[in-house]
C-alpha cells in the first residue's frame, strides 16, 4: 500500500510550455515520454490540433503511470535554432535534480492520519507511552479501553513536536506523544490514536505488570534494516502469539533513518508497527543513527529519562535494565563532554541499582558496539584495547571496569551482524562458575552479541580460529529470546531464521539471590 506521501508525489509536475519545447528542440526528430497519473486532467491536449501534450511529469520510482508519446518534431523543417550543448546539459541536470528530490519532500496534501505508531515504557508503573507521526499539525489524543469492539471509553491527551529532518528537503514531521496512566497491571487494552482530523486503526497491548514477582519475556536484537529484515516476520508472529512483554532493539535502525531525506526512516517505522504498536519497543542508539547528531533517533523514539533516549534505565520485574550509547566514544565532534556525562550517570545509576539488589537482583545493560568480538573485520571490538572496554586513550571512562565493579550480570551488544556468546569474562580472563556449569555463579559478566536481525549489509563472518573466551558463534539471521524467570534464574535462547525458527543456542544464567553487588 502506498503512503500518502507517495501518492502526493504523483502530482509533482514540471510544466514545459510548447514554445519552450519548440525553441530548444535539437535538429533531429525526437520523441518524449510523458508520464502522468491515470486520470490526471493534464493528460488532455487542451484542444490542440497538433495532438502534443504540453507538460512532462516526473514521478518517483514505484508510482503508477501511463506513457504518452509526443509525435516526432523536426526542428530543421520549422527553421528553429538548435539547443547548445551547455543548455542541453543544464536542462538535463535540472530534470535529474527535480526527479531525485521528488520536487517536494512532504505530501502535496499533508494529512493528519497517524502512522508509524509505536509504544514505549516511560518508567512509571501502570503507564505506557504512545508515539506516532502525522504530516500536518493536529491534536494528540489516544482513545482506549478493554473491549475488543465497541466504544473506547478512556481518553488521554498529549502534545506534538515538530521534527525537521536535516536533509536537503528539510522535510517536516509532526511527532505525537501521549502517555497512558493508571493502567491495570497485566490487563489487555485496545487503543487508537489521532484526532478528529484522522485516526489510526485499533491496536492491542498488555500493560506491564508491577512489582518484582513475575517473569518477563523479551525479544532482543540489533541491526535491523528496512531492507532484508529477516527476523521481522517471525517477530511479528511471536508478538501476535503473546510471547513477549517488551522488545530491546540494541541500535542500528533502518539503514539509515536519515536516508532519502528520512523517507527510509518512515518506511522502517511503518514496517515495525505490527510489533512496536503492541509491545514497548525499547532502544539504544547505534552508529547508523549518528547523522545530524542522532536527530532522527532522538525525535522518533520516546524513552524514559531526560537524555533524549541516549542513555536511560528502567525496571522490569526482577531486573534493572540500563540502555546507554557507545557512540559517544566515537562521534566526539558532537561533544566530548558526553562521554564523561554518560559515565557519571552510569556510575550513579549502578550504585542506586545495587542498593536495590535485594528487590531486583538482575542488572542488565544494552549498548551497540561490543567490548569483545571474534569477527573477521576491523571494528573496535576486534582490537585488544577496544575503546568501549578501555575508554578514550585507553584509560578514560572505560566501561569494563565500571560494569565489573558493580556486578553487572548480563551485557547485550550488537553491531556485528552475527550472534556470539562469550564465557563469563573480565579483562580477557575466562571466569566460569565451574567446568560443568560455567554460567552458574559466574565470576564475571556474561556478554551476548545479537546483531543478526537482518539488514542490507548482510552477515559478518568470523575469524577461523575461535578466541578462548568465545563460547558460541553463529553466522545466521535471527534474534534472542530472554526469559527472566525470577531473581536467580534467567534463560537465553537464540532463534535462527535461517533454520525456520530453530533454537540454536539455549542456556541458563544462575546467580545467588544475595551477595551480587560485586564479583569475587
Buried (B, 14 or more C-beta within 10 A) or exposed (E): EEBBBBBBBBBBBEEBEBEEBEEBBEEEEEEBEBBBBEEBEBBEEEEEEEEBBBBBBBBBEEBEBEEBEBEEBEBEEEEBEBBEEEEEEEBEEEBEEBBEBBBBBBBBEBBBBBBBBBBBBBBEBBBBBBBBBBBBEBBBBBBBBEEEEEEBEBEBEBEBEEBBBBBEBEBBBBBBBBBBEEBEEEEEBBBBBBBEBBBBEBBBBBBBBBEBEBBBBBBBBBBBBBBBBBBBEBBBEBBEEEBBBBBBBBBBBBBBBBBBBBBBBBBBBBBBBBBBBBBBBBBBBBBBBBBBBBBBBBBBBBBBBEBBBBBBBBBBBBBBBBBBBBBBBBBEEBEEEBBBBBBEBBBEBBEEBBEEBEEBBBBBBBBBBBBBBBBEEEBBBBEEEBBBBBBBEEEBBBBBBBBBBBBBBBBBBBBBBBBBBBBBBBEEEBBBBEEEEBBBBBBBBBBBBBBBBBBEBEBBBBBEEEBEBBBBBBBBBBBBBBBBBBBBBBBBBBBBBBEEEEEBBEBEBBBEEEEBBEBE
